[in-house]
């Protein structure tokens, strides 16, 4: 049975070694981004996506904005962020309480259930243990309440966070460019070795 790669051999249209070789090259890492393209397309060079260069520009712009921000402006943002965090914290706490009530109600039903046979006792034990383990995790997780940061502390943290984001974007852009360069070198070497 023909595969997507070998069907050009079976079709009997006189597929050349070159055509078959280039089609099979699509299964390798350098050409993997062409996996959705038509199998008839030749391997082509890869280009960086632009995601990380966009991210670098965004981080640099945000850093410039933060570096010119006054402590008073940062204080306003810190208060707004704290208010949003307090609302989110309260919402999550209510959801956690409701979840625990549902677990408690289900556990009561499991405990009240009488298995139809002795062979079903393992099912009841399993049901109980699943709830007990889940509840243990839920009751053991108590996130800290949001703390209002001073404008100066908020600004320091925001600057550090943005510097880290910039470093991450720069590093990943460099790695993406290296991957493209390596893939393109692989394709170039292949193309020079393909018979005409």
N, C-alpha and C positions, 0 to 999 in steps of 0.2 A: 504494500500500500504506500502510495506516495505521501510525502510530507510537504509542507509549504516550501521546503527547500529543494526537494527532489522532483517535484512535479514538472519542472521544466525539462527534466531528463525523460520522464514518461510521456510527455506531450508529443514527443517525436518531432519537434520543430527545429531540430538540430542545435540544441543548446551547446554552447561552447564551454570549455573548461573555465575560461574567464568569467562567463556569466554565472556558472555554478559556484565558483570560488567567491565572487563578490556577494552573491546571495547568502552563502554560508557565513561570510564575514559579519553579517548583520547579527549573528547570534553571540558575538563577543563584545566585551565591555566597551571598547572604543566606539562601537556603533549601536550600543544598546538603546540610546535615546531615539533611534529610528525604528524601534520595535512596532510602532503604530503606522509607520509609513508603508507604502506599497513595496512589496518585495522586489519589484523591478527597479527601484531607485538605487543608485550607486551609494556606497558609503560616503558620507560627507563630514566635513570638519564640524567640530562642536564649538560653540561659543558660550561664554559665561552667560548666565540667565539675566543678569542685571539686578537680581534681587538684592544682593549684598552691596552693590554700588549705591542703590537707592537707600538702603538701610544706613550706609556710611553717611550719605548726605543728610538724612533725617537726624542721625545722632549728632552730627557736627552742628546742625542748625539748633537742635535742642540744647546742646552744650553752650553755644553762643548766647542763647536766650537765658539760660540759667546763670551764666557768668556775669550777665549785666543786671540780673535781678537783685533788688534790694531785699534786706532782711524783712522789711515790712510787707513787701509783696509775697515773699515766701511764707510769712506768717498767715496771710489770708489763704494761701493755697493749702497750708498745713491744716488749718481749721476746717476747710471744705473737705479735704481728704479724710480727716478724723470723723466728721459728721457722717460721711458716706460709709466709713468703716463701722461706726457704731450701729447704723441702721442695718447693715449687712450682718453684723455680729448678732443682733437681736433676731433677725429673720432666721439665721442658721440655728440659733438656740431654740426657737419655737419649733422648727422643723425636726431638730434632734429629739425634743421632748415628745412630739407626735409620733416619731418613728419608734421610740422606746415604748410608748403606750401600745402601739400595734404589735410589737414583739411580745410584750407582756400578755396581751390578749390572746395571741396565737399560742404562747406557751401554756396558758391556762387551758386552752382547748386540747392541746397535745396531752397534757397531764390528765385531763378528764377522759380521754379516749381509751377505750378498752380494745386492744388488738383482738381480731377474730380468732387467731390461733397463736400458739406459743412461737411458731415460726415468724410471726409478724412483730414480735416484741423488738427484734433488732431494728425494724423500721421506726418504731416509736422512739427507741433510744437514739437512733440517728437523727430523727426530727428534733428531739430535745437538744441534743448536742450542737446541732447547727445553730439553733436559736441562742443557746447559752454562749457559744463562742462569739456570735455576732454581737450580742448584748455586752459581753465582756469588753469587746473592742470599743463599742459605742460609749459605754460608761467610762472607759479608761481614757477617752479622748476628750480633753477639755481645753479648747484653744484659749489663749490669753486674750483678755479684753483689749480693745484698741487703746493706745496711749497717745495723748495729744503731744506732738513734738513741737518744740519751739521753732520759730522761723529759721533760725540759724542752723539748728540740727536738721531740720527738714531739707534745707538747701544743701548742706554738706552731704547728706545721704543721696539726694537727687543727683548731685554732681558725680558722686562716686558710681552710682548705678548707671548713669549715662556714659561715663568713661568705660565701664565694663562692657556695656552694650556695644560701644564703638570698637573696643578691642576685639570683641567676639566677631563683629561684622568684618573687620579688617582681616582677621585670621581666616575666617571662612571664605572670604573673597579670594585671598591668596591661594587657599587650597583648591578652590573651584577652578581658578586660572591654571594651576598646576595640573589638575586632572584633565582639563581641556587640552593643554599643551601636550601631555603624554598621549592622550587619545589621538590627537591630530598627527603626532609623530608616528604612531602605530599605523594609522591609515595611510600616511605618506609612504612609509616603508612598504606596506602591502601593495600600494598602487605601482611602485617602481618594480615590484617583483611579479606583477600580473602580466602574463603574456598578452600581447596585443592581438 
